[in-house]
Amino acid sequence: MGSNQEQEEYLLNHSHISRKGGLITMPFIIVNESCERLASFGLVPNMVIYITTFYHIEAAPASVLIGLWLSLSNGLAIFGAFVSDSYLGRFRSVAIGTISTLIGMSVLWLTTIIPQLRPSPCNQYQHGCNGITAVQLAVLLSSFGLMSLGAGFVRPCSIALGADQLENKENPDNERVMDSYFNWFYASVGVSMFLAVTVIVYIQDHFGWQVGFGVPALLMVLSVSVFLIGSPLYIKAKARGSLFTGFFQVVVAAFRKRHINVQLNYNDDCYYRAPESKLLEPSADFRCLNRACIIQDPHMELKPDGKASDPWSLCCVEQVESMKCFLRVLPMWSTCLMLLVSLSQTFSIFQLITMDRHVFPQFEIPAGSFGMITLVTLTIWIAFYDRALVPLLSRYTGEPTGLSPLSRMWIGLILGCVATTLSAITETIRRNKAIEAGFEDDPNAVLNMPAMWLAPQFALYGVAEALNVIGQIEFIYAQFPKSMSSFAAAIYTVGVAIAGLISSLLVSVVDGVTSAGGNTSWLASNINRGHLDYFYWLMTFLSVINFLYFLAVRRFTEHHHDGRSSLFPEAEEEHSENRRLHGA
């Protein structure tokens, strides 16, 4: 009888929740994310051509501008996640981001329609082309900025908003439902990216920029409409605070207590711990941060219920250890930046324009669509490795994932070095053929050289990314407790943003140095006069140096771990349990 009464009370108290969320909301959320990805990624491959052609900007500055745009889009994901978790909530963040992306794409589309928004075209009677004005540049940059802001809000919050709709701890099959959701979500993202580099790029090449930029804008209209139509059905979780806030609190609290002598031996009761914590005291490394969790005056620093009075003056041991985990993995995280720099280069499209891209006499692959080789190779490799190689390799290595994350990372870095070497060799051959054919002053002339010469390097980049990046995310994931599992993907996003900045800086430096004294830049818009091959050799050299850096970091990491798979006790237990389950 009592159990029936409790059940009735539970149903009465939760009946209003049952009408919201669930599978019915998935089409709205997934369509929103898919349209955003399809529209945004469809603009990237050909953007450098649009800027150099219509804004009369040289190839190197145009590449820098695009690199900064992409870096901002990835970097703002951290800002979007912070604002969402701390202030706005996920629904509002996704709504703001989607609308911002729509406005940005609409502004970009208007630059193709209104001639006054871009420089006047060059003609044969002019010795030089009209430069871009401040207003025209401001309009272009505002469109990029609005799209970056939109991506920063949508991409980190959309997947979490979908998880909110399905999260139900009362359901014994909740874990399977969530796993299925993540699989379908990422599958939709993969399909969207594939369509972006094929269909959208094809439209731009064959129907012009007005249609090519108009279609992404229309997709964003669909994205906003579908997302807002589903608004009454969503569970809209309130903001509860961000992990990044906890990191800042540790730094501030440690600074405020900088007068404390951490060399003294404190007993366990001197450290502030969260309820049911397994950590009694902080670790010895990065000892200066231990000040943040030392209790000096219990009456002032603790409330009657035992909680901290001011989290900016006193943090728990778990917060301190989480901050230390972040600092420990930074060196290994930094080893992937050079590979991401190589992946972010856009100069290959200038090579492809000069090469024969016909698969059949009546069909020519758009230059911007060759990036699909990397995407397809990455997808095929992941499936092949997971289904075929892992069972085989695990018998010999004892690793449930076939190869350890660190092993996959160094193999990925080596393949990245090979890919940049192939890029340099192929460009040397292409450039020599262009000069021999008399095309030194005609960068748009098409050589009798198949564009599939570039396919091996694109494919190698796909396998390198699959091995190194996924291995790195798995490595970092294993270091943190389960409560911080999403942080691995977050700092990878930061890595992509920083790699874009490094790439832009590298291109700017190389262009400035090689063009000094009136010389032709290695990265000139006329790649037949420039030396893109020298730039690729420089990338190869830097990739080799990065690989040696990885070996040094790996040696330090393995020595520091002392055989442990994790740097955090709780994560070590979880990782060991996962290994036992996989072994069973």
HUWORA-V121058 format. One record per residue. N is the residue number from 1. SS is DSSP state (H for helix, E for strand, L for the rest). PHI is phi in degrees with one decimal (999 if undefined). Layout:
N,SS,PHI ; N,SS,PHI
This chain:
1,L,999 ; 2,H,-63.2 ; 3,H,-67.0 ; 4,H,-65.1 ; 5,H,-64.8 ; 6,H,-63.6 ; 7,H,-66.3 ; 8,H,-63.5 ; 9,H,-63.3 ; 10,H,-62.8 ; 11,H,-66.4 ; 12,H,-65.6 ; 13,H,-75.5 ; 14,H,-116.8 ; 15,H,-64.9 ; 16,H,-72.4 ; 17,H,-77.7 ; 18,H,-64.1 ; 19,L,-80.3 ; 20,L,-114.7 ; 21,L,77.4 ; 22,L,89.1 ; 23,H,-64.3 ; 24,H,-63.7 ; 25,H,-85.6 ; 26,H,-61.0 ; 27,H,-57.8 ; 28,H,-66.0 ; 29,H,-73.6 ; 30,H,-70.0 ; 31,H,-63.4 ; 32,H,-58.7 ; 33,H,-66.2 ; 34,H,-63.7 ; 35,H,-65.0 ; 36,H,-63.6 ; 37,H,-66.6 ; 38,H,-60.6 ; 39,H,-69.5 ; 40,H,-68.2 ; 41,H,-72.6 ; 42,H,-70.6 ; 43,H,-83.7 ; 44,H,-69.0 ; 45,H,-56.9 ; 46,H,-96.9 ; 47,H,-62.3 ; 48,H,-64.4 ; 49,H,-68.9 ; 50,H,-61.9 ; 51,H,-69.1 ; 52,H,-68.3 ; 53,H,-79.5 ; 54,H,-98.6 ; 55,L,-109.2 ; 56,L,55.9 ; 57,L,-100.6 ; 58,L,-64.0 ; 59,H,-60.3 ; 60,H,-65.1 ; 61,H,-61.0 ; 62,H,-64.7 ; 63,H,-64.5 ; 64,H,-63.9 ; 65,H,-61.4 ; 66,H,-66.9 ; 67,H,-61.1 ; 68,H,-66.9 ; 69,H,-60.9 ; 70,H,-67.4 ; 71,H,-63.0 ; 72,H,-63.5 ; 73,H,-61.8 ; 74,H,-76.9 ; 75,H,-66.6 ; 76,H,-70.3 ; 77,H,-61.6 ; 78,H,-67.5 ; 79,H,-63.1 ; 80,H,-62.8 ; 81,H,-65.1 ; 82,H,-64.9 ; 83,H,-63.9 ; 84,H,-64.1 ; 85,H,-70.2 ; 86,H,-96.9 ; 87,H,-132.3 ; 88,H,-83.8 ; 89,L,87.3 ; 90,H,-73.7 ; 91,H,-62.5 ; 92,H,-63.3 ; 93,H,-63.9 ; 94,H,-66.3 ; 95,H,-62.7 ; 96,H,-63.3 ; 97,H,-64.3 ; 98,H,-64.9 ; 99,H,-66.1 ; 100,H,-62.4 ; 101,H,-63.6 ; 102,H,-60.0 ; 103,H,-64.3 ; 104,H,-61.4 ; 105,H,-69.7 ; 106,H,-65.5 ; 107,H,-63.8 ; 108,H,-62.4 ; 109,H,-62.8 ; 110,H,-64.1 ; 111,H,-66.3 ; 112,H,-84.7 ; 113,H,-97.8 ; 114,L,-95.6 ; 115,H,-60.2 ; 116,H,-68.4 ; 117,H,-85.5 ; 118,L,-143.5 ; 119,L,-59.6 ; 120,L,-67.3 ; 121,L,-66.7 ; 122,L,-75.0 ; 123,L,-136.7 ; 124,L,-68.3 ; 125,L,-90.0 ; 126,L,-95.0 ; 127,L,-78.8 ; 128,L,-144.8 ; 129,L,-87.2 ; 130,L,-66.7 ; 131,L,-78.4 ; 132,L,-76.7 ; 133,L,-86.4 ; 134,H,-62.7 ; 135,H,-66.8 ; 136,H,-63.1 ; 137,H,-65.4 ; 138,H,-63.8 ; 139,H,-64.7 ; 140,H,-63.2 ; 141,H,-67.3 ; 142,H,-65.6 ; 143,H,-65.2 ; 144,H,-63.6 ; 145,H,-63.4 ; 146,H,-65.7 ; 147,H,-67.4 ; 148,H,-65.1 ; 149,H,-61.1 ; 150,H,-62.9 ; 151,H,-62.7 ; 152,H,-63.5 ; 153,H,-90.0 ; 154,H,-73.6 ; 155,H,-65.4 ; 156,H,-79.2 ; 157,H,-101.2 ; 158,H,-65.2 ; 159,H,-65.8 ; 160,H,-69.8 ; 161,H,-63.4 ; 162,H,-63.7 ; 163,H,-64.4 ; 164,H,-60.2 ; 165,H,-72.2 ; 166,H,-105.7 ; 167,L,-64.8 ; 168,L,-150.9 ; 169,L,-67.5 ; 170,L,-75.9 ; 171,L,-86.5 ; 172,L,-64.5 ; 173,L,-96.1 ; 174,H,-61.7 ; 175,H,-62.9 ; 176,H,-67.2 ; 177,H,-62.5 ; 178,H,-64.9 ; 179,H,-62.9 ; 180,H,-64.3 ; 181,H,-62.4 ; 182,H,-61.6 ; 183,H,-61.7 ; 184,H,-67.8 ; 185,H,-63.4 ; 186,H,-69.9 ; 187,H,-64.6 ; 188,H,-65.7 ; 189,H,-64.7 ; 190,H,-62.3 ; 191,H,-64.2 ; 192,H,-62.7 ; 193,H,-66.4 ; 194,H,-64.7 ; 195,H,-65.2 ; 196,H,-63.8 ; 197,H,-84.6 ; 198,H,-115.6 ; 199,H,-67.7 ; 200,H,-64.1 ; 201,H,-64.4 ; 202,H,-62.1 ; 203,H,-61.7 ; 204,H,-63.4 ; 205,H,-72.4 ; 206,H,-105.1 ; 207,H,-120.7 ; 208,H,90.0 ; 209,H,-74.8 ; 210,H,-61.3 ; 211,H,-74.4 ; 212,H,-63.5 ; 213,H,-93.1 ; 214,H,-71.7 ; 215,H,-62.6 ; 216,H,-58.8 ; 217,H,-63.9 ; 218,H,-65.8 ; 219,H,-62.4 ; 220,H,-72.0 ; 221,H,-61.1 ; 222,H,-62.4 ; 223,H,-61.1 ; 224,H,-62.7 ; 225,H,-62.4 ; 226,H,-63.2 ; 227,H,-64.0 ; 228,H,-72.9 ; 229,H,-61.3 ; 230,L,-81.7 ; 231,H,-54.3 ; 232,H,-63.8 ; 233,H,-92.5 ; 234,L,-78.8 ; 235,L,-83.0 ; 236,L,-109.3 ; 237,L,-67.5 ; 238,L,-79.1 ; 239,L,-66.0 ; 240,L,-125.9 ; 241,L,110.2 ; 242,L,-112.9 ; 243,H,-61.3 ; 244,H,-64.4 ; 245,H,-61.2 ; 246,H,-60.5 ; 247,H,-63.3 ; 248,H,-62.7 ; 249,H,-63.4 ; 250,H,-63.1 ; 251,H,-63.7 ; 252,H,-65.4 ; 253,H,-64.7 ; 254,H,-64.7 ; 255,H,-68.1 ; 256,H,-64.1 ; 257,L,-105.5 ; 258,L,-65.1 ; 259,L,-78.4 ; 260,L,-71.7 ; 261,L,-85.3 ; 262,L,-78.5 ; 263,L,-74.4 ; 264,L,-71.7 ; 265,L,-89.8 ; 266,L,-99.0 ; 267,L,-80.9 ; 268,H,-60.2 ; 269,H,-70.5 ; 270,H,-83.2 ; 271,E,-104.4 ; 272,L,-83.6 ; 273,L,-122.4 ; 274,L,-73.3 ; 275,L,-57.6 ; 276,L,58.2 ; 277,L,-78.1 ; 278,L,-89.1 ; 279,L,-93.9 ; 280,L,-89.5 ; 281,L,-151.0 ; 282,L,-74.8 ; 283,L,-74.0 ; 284,L,-83.6 ; 285,L,-78.1 ; 286,L,48.8 ; 287,H,-59.7 ; 288,H,-61.1 ; 289,H,-75.9 ; 290,H,-62.6 ; 291,H,-58.6 ; 292,H,-63.9 ; 293,H,-111.2 ; 294,E,-86.1 ; 295,L,-88.5 ; 296,L,-91.6 ; 297,L,-132.6 ; 298,H,-57.2 ; 299,H,-69.7 ; 300,H,-88.9 ; 301,H,-93.0 ; 302,E,-119.7 ; 303,L,-80.5 ; 304,L,-58.9 ; 305,L,-84.8 ; 306,L,91.7 ; 307,L,-84.6 ; 308,E,-69.0 ; 309,L,-70.2 ; 310,L,-134.5 ; 311,L,-65.5 ; 312,L,-90.2 ; 313,L,-119.6 ; 314,L,-142.3 ; 315,L,-116.4 ; 316,L,-81.1 ; 317,H,-59.7 ; 318,H,-61.7 ; 319,H,-62.5 ; 320,H,-63.9 ; 321,H,-68.3 ; 322,H,-64.0 ; 323,H,-62.7 ; 324,H,-65.8 ; 325,H,-58.6 ; 326,H,-60.0 ; 327,H,-67.8 ; 328,H,-70.3 ; 329,H,-85.8 ; 330,H,-56.5 ; 331,H,-58.6 ; 332,H,-67.6 ; 333,H,-60.4 ; 334,H,-69.2 ; 335,L,-71.0 ; 336,L,-89.7 ; 337,H,-62.9 ; 338,H,-66.5 ; 339,H,-65.2 ; 340,H,-65.9 ; 341,H,-63.0 ; 342,H,-63.0 ; 343,H,-69.6 ; 344,L,-87.4 ; 345,L,-68.0 ; 346,L,-114.7 ; 347,L,-73.7 ; 348,H,-62.3 ; 349,H,-66.7 ; 350,H,-68.8 ; 351,H,-66.7 ; 352,H,-64.9 ; 353,H,-61.5 ; 354,L,-91.3 ; 355,L,-116.2 ; 356,E,-77.1 ; 357,L,-105.5 ; 358,E,-76.9 ; 359,E,-90.5 ; 360,E,-125.1 ; 361,L,-56.0 ; 362,L,-97.8 ; 363,E,-131.1 ; 364,E,-122.6 ; 365,L,-73.0 ; 366,L,-59.3 ; 367,H,-59.2 ; 368,H,-72.8 ; 369,H,-89.8 ; 370,H,-68.8 ; 371,H,-62.8 ; 372,H,-65.7 ; 373,H,-62.4 ; 374,H,-63.4 ; 375,H,-65.1 ; 376,H,-66.2 ; 377,H,-61.7 ; 378,H,-59.1 ; 379,H,-65.4 ; 380,H,-63.2 ; 381,H,-63.8 ; 382,H,-59.3 ; 383,H,-65.1 ; 384,H,-65.1 ; 385,H,-65.0 ; 386,H,-68.9 ; 387,H,-92.5 ; 388,H,-109.1 ; 389,H,-80.6 ; 390,H,-59.3 ; 391,H,-59.9 ; 392,H,-73.6 ; 393,H,-70.4 ; 394,H,-63.2 ; 395,H,-67.4 ; 396,H,-99.6 ; 397,H,-93.3 ; 398,L,77.4 ; 399,L,-89.7 ; 400,L,-64.1 ; 401,L,-101.4 ; 402,L,85.1 ; 403,L,-114.1 ; 404,L,-66.5 ; 405,H,-55.0 ; 406,H,-65.4 ; 407,H,-65.9 ; 408,H,-65.7 ; 409,H,-66.2 ; 410,H,-72.1 ; 411,H,-65.7 ; 412,H,-61.2 ; 413,H,-67.1 ; 414,H,-63.9 ; 415,H,-62.6 ; 416,H,-63.3 ; 417,H,-62.2 ; 418,H,-64.0 ; 419,H,-63.9 ; 420,H,-68.8 ; 421,H,-64.1 ; 422,H,-61.5 ; 423,H,-59.8 ; 424,H,-65.6 ; 425,H,-64.7 ; 426,H,-63.3 ; 427,H,-67.4 ; 428,H,-61.5 ; 429,H,-64.8 ; 430,H,-62.3 ; 431,H,-64.7 ; 432,H,-62.3 ; 433,H,-64.7 ; 434,H,-64.9 ; 435,H,-68.2 ; 436,H,-63.7 ; 437,L,-83.2 ; 438,L,81.1 ; 439,L,-101.9 ; 440,L,-60.3 ; 441,L,-102.1 ; 442,L,-129.1 ; 443,L,-70.7 ; 444,L,-97.3 ; 445,L,-69.0 ; 446,L,-93.3 ; 447,L,-83.6 ; 448,L,-84.6 ; 449,L,-142.5 ; 450,E,-60.6 ; 451,H,-67.6 ; 452,H,-68.2 ; 453,H,-59.2 ; 454,H,-85.4 ; 455,H,-60.2 ; 456,H,-58.4 ; 457,H,-69.4 ; 458,H,-62.6 ; 459,H,-66.2 ; 460,H,-63.7 ; 461,H,-62.2 ; 462,H,-63.1 ; 463,H,-67.9 ; 464,H,-61.2 ; 465,H,-65.3 ; 466,H,-61.7 ; 467,H,-74.4 ; 468,H,-73.2 ; 469,H,-68.7 ; 470,H,-66.4 ; 471,H,-62.1 ; 472,H,-67.8 ; 473,H,-61.5 ; 474,H,-66.2 ; 475,H,-61.3 ; 476,H,-67.8 ; 477,H,-58.1 ; 478,H,-71.3 ; 479,H,-83.1 ; 480,L,-100.9 ; 481,L,-67.3 ; 482,H,-59.8 ; 483,H,-65.5 ; 484,H,-113.6 ; 485,L,-63.1 ; 486,L,-76.1 ; 487,H,-69.6 ; 488,H,-60.4 ; 489,H,-66.8 ; 490,H,-67.1 ; 491,H,-74.6 ; 492,H,-65.0 ; 493,H,-60.2 ; 494,H,-61.7 ; 495,H,-61.3 ; 496,H,-62.2 ; 497,H,-65.1 ; 498,H,-66.4 ; 499,H,-61.7 ; 500,H,-64.2 ; 501,H,-66.4 ; 502,H,-62.1 ; 503,H,-61.3 ; 504,H,-62.9 ; 505,H,-64.7 ; 506,H,-62.0 ; 507,H,-62.8 ; 508,H,-62.5 ; 509,H,-65.9 ; 510,H,-62.5 ; 511,H,-64.4 ; 512,H,-67.8 ; 513,H,-70.0 ; 514,H,-76.3 ; 515,L,-96.1 ; 516,H,-63.4 ; 517,H,73.7 ; 518,H,81.7 ; 519,L,-75.5 ; 520,L,-76.0 ; 521,L,-65.0 ; 522,L,-56.8 ; 523,L,-108.0 ; 524,L,-64.6 ; 525,L,-60.4 ; 526,L,-84.7 ; 527,L,-70.8 ; 528,L,-73.8 ; 529,L,-91.6 ; 530,L,-75.9 ; 531,L,-135.2 ; 532,H,-61.4 ; 533,H,-63.7 ; 534,H,-62.5 ; 535,H,-63.5 ; 536,H,-66.9 ; 537,H,-66.0 ; 538,H,-62.7 ; 539,H,-61.4 ; 540,H,-62.9 ; 541,H,-60.1 ; 542,H,-65.2 ; 543,H,-67.2 ; 544,H,-65.8 ; 545,H,-59.4 ; 546,H,-64.2 ; 547,H,-64.6 ; 548,H,-63.8 ; 549,H,-62.5 ; 550,H,-60.6 ; 551,H,-61.1 ; 552,H,-65.9 ; 553,H,-65.6 ; 554,H,-62.3 ; 555,H,-62.3 ; 556,H,-63.6 ; 557,H,-64.1 ; 558,H,-65.2 ; 559,H,-67.3 ; 560,H,-69.4 ; 561,H,-70.2 ; 562,L,57.4 ; 563,L,87.8 ; 564,L,-82.3 ; 565,L,-82.9 ; 566,L,-133.7 ; 567,L,-101.6 ; 568,L,-126.4 ; 569,H,-52.2 ; 570,H,-64.4 ; 571,H,-66.6 ; 572,H,-61.6 ; 573,H,-64.2 ; 574,H,-63.0 ; 575,H,-66.6 ; 576,H,-63.6 ; 577,H,-64.2 ; 578,H,-62.2 ; 579,H,-64.3 ; 580,H,-64.7 ; 581,H,-66.0 ; 582,H,-66.2 ; 583,H,-65.9 ; 584,L,-66.5
